[in-house]
Amino acid sequence: MKLFYIKRNTKTETFITPRMGNLISRVTYIKKYFLGIPIKILHNYRETYYGEIKDCDDCHLFI
């Protein structure tokens, strides 16, 4: 078993945007693990409806 490794995980999340309302998109997380325990998220990005790849920090949440 490796001490450190990097793993990519994809799941669906719901974002609230002013133009489209509820937006359901696939979000990919790239995490760094130590002995199977996640240490930190290196990067997360999402795929838009049109197939573009965007950073998750661009989402504006209005709750």
C-alpha positions as semicolon CSV with decimal commas, in nm:
position;residue;x (nm);y (nm);z (nm)
1;M;0,000;0,000;0,000
2;K;0,127;0,345;-0,090
3;L;0,172;0,612;0,174
4;F;0,065;0,903;-0,048
5;Y;-0,155;0,881;-0,355
6;I;-0,384;1,103;-0,561
7;K;-0,736;0,997;-0,655
8;R;-1,000;1,152;-0,881
9;N;-1,368;1,120;-0,782
10;T;-1,674;1,242;-0,977
11;K;-2,020;1,305;-0,834
12;T;-2,324;1,515;-0,921
13;E;-2,400;1,834;-0,729
14;T;-2,670;2,101;-0,742
15;F;-2,576;2,468;-0,786
16;I;-2,811;2,766;-0,781
17;T;-2,732;3,018;-1,054
18;P;-2,908;3,347;-1,130
19;R;-2,951;3,274;-1,502
20;M;-3,053;2,907;-1,505
21;G;-3,192;2,849;-1,155
22;N;-3,104;2,503;-1,026
23;L;-2,809;2,361;-1,214
24;I;-2,716;1,994;-1,175
25;S;-2,365;1,921;-1,298
26;R;-2,091;1,663;-1,257
27;V;-1,813;1,781;-1,026
28;T;-1,473;1,614;-1,025
29;Y;-1,256;1,632;-0,713
30;I;-0,884;1,557;-0,719
31;K;-0,781;1,464;-0,364
32;K;-0,452;1,376;-0,198
33;Y;-0,464;1,075;0,038
34;F;-0,234;0,954;0,314
35;L;-0,290;0,588;0,410
36;G;-0,646;0,603;0,274
37;I;-0,740;0,921;0,462
38;P;-0,807;1,232;0,247
39;I;-0,571;1,513;0,341
40;K;-0,671;1,797;0,109
41;I;-0,851;1,876;-0,216
42;L;-0,598;1,971;-0,480
43;H;-0,849;2,085;-0,743
44;N;-1,219;2,064;-0,821
45;Y;-1,384;2,142;-1,152
46;R;-1,723;2,094;-1,316
47;E;-1,856;2,020;-1,660
48;T;-2,119;2,261;-1,792
49;Y;-2,429;2,181;-1,995
50;Y;-2,241;2,268;-2,314
51;G;-1,940;2,047;-2,233
52;E;-1,706;2,324;-2,113
53;I;-1,481;2,261;-1,815
54;K;-1,499;2,534;-1,548
55;D;-1,355;2,584;-1,203
56;C;-1,606;2,544;-0,918
57;D;-1,507;2,882;-0,771
58;D;-1,689;3,049;-1,063
59;C;-2,031;2,937;-0,931
60;H;-2,234;3,207;-0,757
61;L;-2,459;3,060;-0,491
62;F;-2,775;3,248;-0,392
63;I;-2,960;3,082;-0,108
